[in-house]
Amino acid sequence: MSGDTIMKWFEFRHLPSHLKAVSQPFHDFAEYLCETIEPGPERTIALRKLLEAKDAAVRAVVHPRG
């Protein structure tokens, strides 16, 4: 795993199974980005936006009607 501190927010193992299923693909893609893209401001932005998307997806499962 990358040394990016943002990666801690992609952890999913502590979640209930129905939220793990939503969260894990975001974690996996975040790891892929860290493995394939050199550190820098654009990678940081990509990870932040991916984190926003993950959070929104989890919220959509927790509160499906907003």
N, C-alpha and C positions, 0 to 999 in steps of 0.2 A: 504494500500500500504506500501511497505517496506520503511525503512529509507535510502536505497541506493540512493546516489545522481545520479547514472547513470540512474535511472528510469525516470528522466525528459526527457531524449532523446528518450524514447519510447512513449511520448505523441503523440496523433494522432487527437484529436478533432478539432484542428485548420486547418487541411488539407482539401483540396477539396475532395469530396466524392470518386472519383476514386483512390486517394492515401490513404484515410482512409481504404478502403477495403483491401488494401495490408498491411498497417501498423498495424491495430488493432490486428490481430492474434499474431504478435510478442509482442505487449504490453501485451496481455493476457497471453502469455506463460512466459514472464518475471515476471509478477506478480505471476504466479503459482510457478516459481522457488523460488521467494523470500518467498513465503508462506510455501514451503515444504522443503527447504534446509537451513540449518543453515548458518549464515554468515561466510565467510572465503574466502581464496584465490581462491579455485576452483569454488565457486559460482560466484565470481567476474569475473573470466576468462570466465565462461559460459555466463554470462550476456554481457560481452564485445563482445564475438563471435556472440551472438545472435543479438546484435546491429549492428555489421558489416553486418550480413546477411540481417537484415531489411533495412539498408541503401542501400545495393546492389539491393534488390528487388524494393525499391522505385525508384532508379535510372533507373532500367530496364523498369519501366513504363513510366518515364519521357522521357527517351532517349532509345527507344526500340532497336535501331540498334547500340548503343554504340557510 
